[in-house]
């Protein structure tokens, strides 16, 4: 089976139910041997709960910088799947 590069994105700094789902999803995908990446705010509470195998990128505040940075991450790390945990982020990828 091919190892996938999966990028998760969330603008959340808190610890909502959605964030817990995101963390469980990342843990399960890591157990399957895939590579995980996450883009989130610098001071997000979930950063303390992430596995050391997950690559972390800070989420820019500016929409322009966000799109520019994400395009670079997707290209540089050969991202296969982008999983957005918020409607605003999902719309940027359409």
C-alpha positions in Angstrom: 0.0 0.0 0.0 1.3 3.5 -0.9 2.1 5.8 2.0 -0.1 8.9 1.7 0.9 12.4 2.7 -2.2 13.8 4.5 -2.4 17.5 5.4 -5.0 18.4 8.1 -6.0 22.1 8.6 -7.9 23.8 11.3 -8.2 27.5 12.4 -9.3 26.4 15.9 -7.2 27.3 19.0 -9.5 25.5 21.4 -10.4 21.9 22.3 -13.8 21.3 20.7 -15.3 17.9 19.8 -14.1 18.5 16.2 -10.5 18.9 17.5 -10.7 15.7 19.4 -11.9 14.0 16.2 -9.0 15.5 14.3 -6.5 14.2 16.9 -8.1 10.7 16.8 -8.0 10.8 13.0 -4.3 11.7 12.9 -3.5 9.0 15.4 -5.3 6.3 13.4 -3.7 7.5 10.1 -0.2 7.4 11.7 -0.8 3.9 12.9 -1.5 2.9 9.3 1.9 4.2 8.4 0.9 7.3 6.5 2.6 10.7 6.8 0.6 13.4 8.6 0.9 17.1 8.5 -1.2 19.8 10.3 -1.6 23.5 9.8 -3.1 25.3 12.8 -2.7 28.5 14.8 0.6 28.9 16.7 -1.0 28.7 20.1 -3.5 26.0 19.4 -4.1 23.7 22.4 -4.0 20.6 20.3 -0.2 21.2 19.6 0.5 19.6 23.0 -1.4 16.4 22.1 0.1 15.7 18.7 2.3 12.7 18.0 5.9 13.6 17.3 5.5 12.0 13.8 3.1 14.8 12.7 4.7 17.7 10.9 3.4 21.0 12.1 2.9 24.3 10.2 1.6 27.5 11.7 -1.5 28.9 10.1 -1.1 32.4 8.7 -3.8 35.0 9.5 -3.9 36.6 6.1 -6.0 34.8 3.5 -3.4 35.6 0.8 -0.5 34.3 2.9 -2.6 31.3 3.8 -3.2 30.3 0.2 0.4 31.0 -0.7 1.8 28.9 2.2 -0.6 26.0 1.6 0.2 25.9 -2.1 3.9 25.7 -1.1 3.3 23.0 1.5 1.2 20.9 -0.9 3.9 21.1 -3.6 7.0 20.7 -1.3 5.6 17.7 0.6 3.7 16.0 -2.2 0.4 16.1 -0.3 -2.1 13.6 -1.5 -5.1 14.6 0.7 -6.1 17.8 2.3 -8.6 17.4 5.2 -10.1 20.7 6.4 -11.8 20.8 9.8 -13.6 24.0 9.2 -15.9 25.3 6.4 -13.9 28.5 5.8 -10.8 26.5 5.1 -12.7 24.1 2.9 -14.0 27.0 0.7 -10.5 28.3 0.2 -9.5 24.9 -1.4 -12.4 24.9 -3.9 
